[in-house]
Amino acid sequence: TAGRRHPPLKKQLHTVLGRLGIDVIGATPMRAMYQPIRPQEITAWWGKSGRTGPWVAIDDRDLTHEIGGAALQGHFVRTHPAAGLTPANADKAIRILRGRSST
């Protein structure tokens, strides 16, 4: 999310996720904005994290059509900027994390 570039928004996000019992385990590097390379940032960070298992990227940009986007197939949930994370988006993310969705 672009909110990671704004400390007050980042703090708010961490607070809300923490209340839901969701730990933030890190953040991808912040390269130049508006370049279509977000999938590369995500997959590079995941690769360096040493973590394994299911993962999901959630964004309001159509990252699957950006450079490196093919690597997000089966790991991506697209939101709408005006709606944010809807219950349907959250359900899809949960299915991905539980290994029940390949789209």
N, C-alpha and C positions, 0 to 999 in steps of 0.2 A: 504494500500500500504506500501511496505517496505520503501518508501521515507519518511514516517513519522519519521523514525529513523535518518534522516539526515537533520538537520535544514535548510541548503540552499535549498534543494529540497522541503521541507515542505513550506518554505516561497514562493518559486516559484509557487507551486501548489495553495496556498491561493491567490496569486496575480492574476493568470490566472482565477481562479474560480470567484474571485471578479469582474473582468472585464466583466464576463458573467452574473453578477447579482446573483451569487450563493453564499450563505453564508455558511461558514464552522461552524458547530454547536458544534464540539468537536472532540475528537479522542479516539479510543479504547485504553485500556491499552497495554503496550508493555511488553509482556512476552518473554520467550526464543524464539529465532528465530528457524525456521524450525521444530517446533513441529506442528503436525496436529490438532491444537486446535483453529485456527482462527475463525471458526464459533461460538465457545463458547465465545470468546472475543467480537465478534460483538453483539451477542444476549444479553450478560450480560450488555454491555454498553447501548444498546437500552432499555433494561428493566429498568435500573437505570436512564435513561434520563428523564423519565416522559412523553415522547412524545407519541402520538398516531397517527394513520393514516398510509398511505402507506410509505414504505421505500424500499431502494434498496442498496445492497452491490455489488461493482464492484471490481473484482480482476482477476489477470492472473493465479492464482492457482485454481484448481477445488475444491473449498471449499465444494461442496455438498458431496464429498467423504471423508471429514475429520470428526473428532469427532464432533458431534453436527450439521453436515451438513444438516440433514433433516429439521432443522428449517429454512433453507435458501430457501427452495422450494418456488417458486413464488416471491422471493425477490433478486434473484442473476443474475448477468450478468457476464459472463466470457469473458475476453479479451485475446489477445495473447501478450506475452511479447515483441515481435518485432513490432507489429502493434499498440499497445496501444488501446485507446478508439476510435473505428471507428464510422462513422456515423450510421451504423447498430446497433452497441452496444448502442450508445446513444439513438437511437429510441426505442430500447427494454427497456432501463432504464426509459425513459419517459412514455412508455405504462404501466410499472409496477407502477410508481408513480401516474399515472392517474387511476389506478385500472382496466386497460384493459387487463392485461396479468396474467395468473396464472402459467406460466412456466418460 
